[in-house]
Amino acid sequence: MKLIIAIIQDADNDRVSAALTDEKYRVTFIASTGGFLRSGRSTLLIGTEEDRVARA
């Protein structure tokens, strides 16, 4: 089992999370802030098997 930590823009969260769960990935979302102008970010924790990491 592998853990992928992905930091994305809030605007992309619903689309990315839905695509991952449709492909049967385990996804946990954490709201976060920081970076340029303290804009909203989403941190996704994605659990997957090693052979599915590249596809995720």
N, CA, C and O atoms as CSV, one atom per row, in Angstrom:
chain,resi,resn,atom,element,x,y,z
A,1,MET,N,N,0.852,-1.173,0.000
A,1,MET,CA,C,0.000,0.000,0.000
A,1,MET,C,C,0.894,1.231,0.000
A,1,MET,O,O,1.893,1.285,0.718
A,2,LYS,N,N,0.528,2.218,-0.809
A,2,LYS,CA,C,1.252,3.485,-0.919
A,2,LYS,C,C,0.316,4.630,-0.553
A,2,LYS,O,O,-0.903,4.523,-0.690
A,3,LEU,N,N,0.910,5.731,-0.082
A,3,LEU,CA,C,0.159,6.943,0.234
A,3,LEU,C,C,0.668,8.062,-0.654
A,3,LEU,O,O,1.864,8.354,-0.672
A,4,ILE,N,N,-0.247,8.694,-1.398
A,4,ILE,CA,C,0.076,9.848,-2.221
A,4,ILE,C,C,-0.509,11.072,-1.528
A,4,ILE,O,O,-1.680,11.067,-1.149
A,5,ILE,N,N,0.284,12.108,-1.361
A,5,ILE,CA,C,-0.192,13.373,-0.813
A,5,ILE,C,C,-0.190,14.376,-1.957
A,5,ILE,O,O,0.864,14.712,-2.496
A,6,ALA,N,N,-1.379,14.854,-2.326
A,6,ALA,CA,C,-1.517,15.788,-3.444
A,6,ALA,C,C,-2.123,17.087,-2.934
A,6,ALA,O,O,-3.151,17.071,-2.256
A,7,ILE,N,N,-1.493,18.210,-3.256
A,7,ILE,CA,C,-2.003,19.522,-2.872
A,7,ILE,C,C,-2.509,20.189,-4.143
A,7,ILE,O,O,-1.749,20.423,-5.082
A,8,ILE,N,N,-3.810,20.494,-4.159
A,8,ILE,CA,C,-4.442,21.056,-5.340
A,8,ILE,C,C,-5.233,22.310,-4.965
A,8,ILE,O,O,-5.447,22.582,-3.784
A,9,GLN,N,N,-5.663,23.066,-5.967
A,9,GLN,CA,C,-6.489,24.239,-5.717
A,9,GLN,C,C,-7.885,23.794,-5.299
A,9,GLN,O,O,-8.380,22.762,-5.751
A,10,ASP,N,N,-8.519,24.591,-4.422
A,10,ASP,CA,C,-9.870,24.268,-3.966
A,10,ASP,C,C,-10.832,24.083,-5.136
A,10,ASP,O,O,-11.699,23.210,-5.097
A,11,ALA,N,N,-10.683,24.896,-6.168
A,11,ALA,CA,C,-11.590,24.838,-7.311
A,11,ALA,C,C,-11.551,23.481,-8.011
A,11,ALA,O,O,-12.526,23.093,-8.656
A,12,ASP,N,N,-10.452,22.764,-7.895
A,12,ASP,CA,C,-10.298,21.472,-8.559
A,12,ASP,C,C,-10.672,20.279,-7.679
A,12,ASP,O,O,-10.715,19.146,-8.158
A,13,ASN,N,N,-10.938,20.525,-6.418
A,13,ASN,CA,C,-11.133,19.440,-5.461
A,13,ASN,C,C,-12.268,18.492,-5.840
A,13,ASN,O,O,-12.072,17.277,-5.863
A,14,ASP,N,N,-13.445,19.025,-6.134
A,14,ASP,CA,C,-14.593,18.147,-6.428
A,14,ASP,C,C,-14.325,17.274,-7.647
A,14,ASP,O,O,-14.599,16.074,-7.623
A,15,ARG,N,N,-13.795,17.865,-8.707
A,15,ARG,CA,C,-13.545,17.138,-9.944
A,15,ARG,C,C,-12.490,16.046,-9.749
A,15,ARG,O,O,-12.666,14.914,-10.200
A,16,VAL,N,N,-11.393,16.398,-9.073
A,16,VAL,CA,C,-10.301,15.439,-8.869
A,16,VAL,C,C,-10.740,14.315,-7.921
A,16,VAL,O,O,-10.488,13.140,-8.190
A,17,SER,N,N,-11.387,14.674,-6.828
A,17,SER,CA,C,-11.853,13.658,-5.873
A,17,SER,C,C,-12.843,12.697,-6.514
A,17,SER,O,O,-12.775,11.488,-6.291
A,18,ALA,N,N,-13.766,13.234,-7.311
A,18,ALA,CA,C,-14.756,12.384,-7.982
A,18,ALA,C,C,-14.082,11.436,-8.977
A,18,ALA,O,O,-14.439,10.260,-9.055
A,19,ALA,N,N,-13.117,11.943,-9.731
A,19,ALA,CA,C,-12.420,11.096,-10.705
A,19,ALA,C,C,-11.659,9.972,-10.005
A,19,ALA,O,O,-11.650,8.835,-10.477
A,20,LEU,N,N,-11.023,10.290,-8.883
A,20,LEU,CA,C,-10.276,9.273,-8.150
A,20,LEU,C,C,-11.196,8.222,-7.539
A,20,LEU,O,O,-10.909,7.028,-7.622
A,21,THR,N,N,-12.295,8.649,-6.929
A,21,THR,CA,C,-13.205,7.679,-6.323
A,21,THR,C,C,-13.913,6.842,-7.385
A,21,THR,O,O,-14.230,5.679,-7.137
A,22,ASP,N,N,-14.167,7.414,-8.566
A,22,ASP,CA,C,-14.743,6.628,-9.669
A,22,ASP,C,C,-13.809,5.497,-10.094
A,22,ASP,O,O,-14.260,4.442,-10.540
A,23,GLU,N,N,-12.508,5.728,-9.951
A,23,GLU,CA,C,-11.504,4.719,-10.291
A,23,GLU,C,C,-11.169,3.814,-9.096
A,23,GLU,O,O,-10.215,3.038,-9.147
A,24,LYS,N,N,-11.959,3.922,-8.028
A,24,LYS,CA,C,-11.837,3.078,-6.826
A,24,LYS,C,C,-10.586,3.353,-5.988
A,24,LYS,O,O,-10.070,2.455,-5.323
A,25,TYR,N,N,-10.093,4.616,-6.023
A,25,TYR,CA,C,-9.013,5.007,-5.123
A,25,TYR,C,C,-9.629,5.442,-3.800
A,25,TYR,O,O,-10.752,5.944,-3.772
A,26,ARG,N,N,-8.908,5.254,-2.718
A,26,ARG,CA,C,-9.337,5.718,-1.399
A,26,ARG,C,C,-8.804,7.132,-1.215
A,26,ARG,O,O,-7.595,7.350,-1.279
A,27,VAL,N,N,-9.697,8.097,-0.985
A,27,VAL,CA,C,-9.301,9.504,-0.936
A,27,VAL,C,C,-9.838,10.160,0.331
A,27,VAL,O,O,-11.012,10.011,0.670
A,28,THR,N,N,-8.966,10.886,1.027
A,28,THR,CA,C,-9.356,11.718,2.165
A,28,THR,C,C,-8.954,13.143,1.845
A,28,THR,O,O,-7.843,13.390,1.377
A,29,PHE,N,N,-9.860,14.090,2.098
A,29,PHE,CA,C,-9.645,15.494,1.781
A,29,PHE,C,C,-9.422,16.291,3.061
A,29,PHE,O,O,-10.141,16.114,4.044
A,30,ILE,N,N,-8.422,17.170,3.041
A,30,ILE,CA,C,-8.138,18.067,4.165
A,30,ILE,C,C,-8.048,19.479,3.602
A,30,ILE,O,O,-7.268,19.726,2.682
A,31,ALA,N,N,-8.833,20.407,4.140
A,31,ALA,CA,C,-8.753,21.811,3.709
A,31,ALA,C,C,-7.471,22.418,4.265
A,31,ALA,O,O,-7.125,22.191,5.425
A,32,SER,N,N,-6.772,23.182,3.451
A,32,SER,CA,C,-5.535,23.813,3.892
A,32,SER,C,C,-5.382,25.176,3.216
A,32,SER,O,O,-6.025,25.444,2.202
A,33,THR,N,N,-4.544,26.021,3.771
A,33,THR,CA,C,-4.257,27.325,3.179
A,33,THR,C,C,-2.764,27.531,3.151
A,33,THR,O,O,-2.004,26.827,3.818
A,34,GLY,N,N,-2.358,28.506,2.368
A,34,GLY,CA,C,-0.939,28.819,2.295
A,34,GLY,C,C,-0.544,29.168,0.883
A,34,GLY,O,O,-1.382,29.239,-0.016
A,35,GLY,N,N,0.726,29.384,0.700
A,35,GLY,CA,C,1.219,29.712,-0.624
A,35,GLY,C,C,0.923,31.147,-0.996
A,35,GLY,O,O,0.748,32.004,-0.130
A,36,PHE,N,N,0.868,31.398,-2.275
A,36,PHE,CA,C,0.671,32.739,-2.819
A,36,PHE,C,C,-0.669,33.320,-2.387
A,36,PHE,O,O,-1.713,32.715,-2.633
A,37,LEU,N,N,-0.653,34.470,-1.757
A,37,LEU,CA,C,-1.845,35.199,-1.299
A,37,LEU,C,C,-2.725,34.388,-0.346
A,37,LEU,O,O,-3.917,34.665,-0.212
A,38,ARG,N,N,-2.144,33.398,0.308
A,38,ARG,CA,C,-2.879,32.562,1.262
A,38,ARG,C,C,-4.170,32.006,0.657
A,38,ARG,O,O,-5.200,31.929,1.328
A,39,SER,N,N,-4.100,31.625,-0.602
A,39,SER,CA,C,-5.277,31.112,-1.296
A,39,SER,C,C,-5.631,29.712,-0.797
A,39,SER,O,O,-4.793,29.001,-0.242
A,40,GLY,N,N,-6.891,29.337,-1.007
A,40,GLY,CA,C,-7.375,28.045,-0.534
A,40,GLY,C,C,-6.779,26.885,-1.299
A,40,GLY,O,O,-6.642,26.929,-2.521
A,41,ARG,N,N,-6.433,25.864,-0.573
A,41,ARG,CA,C,-5.871,24.648,-1.146
A,41,ARG,C,C,-6.601,23.462,-0.529
A,41,ARG,O,O,-7.199,23.561,0.542
A,42,SER,N,N,-6.535,22.360,-1.224
A,42,SER,CA,C,-7.046,21.106,-0.710
A,42,SER,C,C,-5.903,20.103,-0.732
A,42,SER,O,O,-5.192,19.971,-1.727
A,43,THR,N,N,-5.742,19.408,0.368
A,43,THR,CA,C,-4.743,18.347,0.434
A,43,THR,C,C,-5.484,17.022,0.352
A,43,THR,O,O,-6.372,16.744,1.157
A,44,LEU,N,N,-5.114,16.211,-0.625
A,44,LEU,CA,C,-5.731,14.905,-0.797
A,44,LEU,C,C,-4.759,13.832,-0.350
A,44,LEU,O,O,-3.599,13.821,-0.763
A,45,LEU,N,N,-5.229,12.942,0.485
A,45,LEU,CA,C,-4.465,11.765,0.891
A,45,LEU,C,C,-5.067,10.592,0.131
A,45,LEU,O,O,-6.233,10.250,0.326
A,46,ILE,N,N,-4.270,9.981,-0.734
A,46,ILE,CA,C,-4.762,8.944,-1.633
A,46,ILE,C,C,-4.046,7.635,-1.315
A,46,ILE,O,O,-2.823,7.542,-1.418
A,47,GLY,N,N,-4.809,6.647,-0.935
A,47,GLY,CA,C,-4.247,5.334,-0.647
A,47,GLY,C,C,-4.437,4.416,-1.838
A,47,GLY,O,O,-5.537,4.324,-2.384
A,48,THR,N,N,-3.370,3.731,-2.249
A,48,THR,CA,C,-3.463,2.847,-3.398
A,48,THR,C,C,-2.385,1.774,-3.354
A,48,THR,O,O,-1.418,1.873,-2.600
A,49,GLU,N,N,-2.566,0.768,-4.160
A,49,GLU,CA,C,-1.547,-0.262,-4.299
A,49,GLU,C,C,-0.402,0.283,-5.154
A,49,GLU,O,O,-0.605,1.191,-5.961
A,50,GLU,N,N,0.777,-0.261,-4.979
A,50,GLU,CA,C,1.969,0.242,-5.650
A,50,GLU,C,C,1.835,0.269,-7.176
A,50,GLU,O,O,2.334,1.191,-7.821
A,51,ASP,N,N,1.178,-0.715,-7.749
A,51,ASP,CA,C,1.060,-0.773,-9.202
A,51,ASP,C,C,0.057,0.230,-9.780
A,51,ASP,O,O,-0.035,0.366,-11.000
A,52,ARG,N,N,-0.688,0.928,-8.935
A,52,ARG,CA,C,-1.673,1.929,-9.395
A,52,ARG,C,C,-1.227,3.369,-9.135
A,52,ARG,O,O,-1.980,4.300,-9.420
A,53,VAL,N,N,-0.025,3.572,-8.604
A,53,VAL,CA,C,0.453,4.909,-8.265
A,53,VAL,C,C,0.542,5.793,-9.504
A,53,VAL,O,O,0.058,6.924,-9.475
A,54,ALA,N,N,1.133,5.324,-10.566
A,54,ALA,CA,C,1.310,6.145,-11.775
A,54,ALA,C,C,-0.026,6.586,-12.355
A,54,ALA,O,O,-0.146,7.721,-12.815
A,55,ARG,N,N,-1.016,5.730,-12.345
A,55,ARG,CA,C,-2.347,6.093,-12.888
A,55,ARG,C,C,-3.014,7.157,-12.038
A,55,ARG,O,O,-3.682,8.043,-12.571
A,56,ALA,N,N,-2.846,7.087,-10.734
A,56,ALA,CA,C,-3.458,8.084,-9.847
A,56,ALA,C,C,-2.918,9.458,-10.142
A,56,ALA,O,O,-3.313,10.429,-9.497
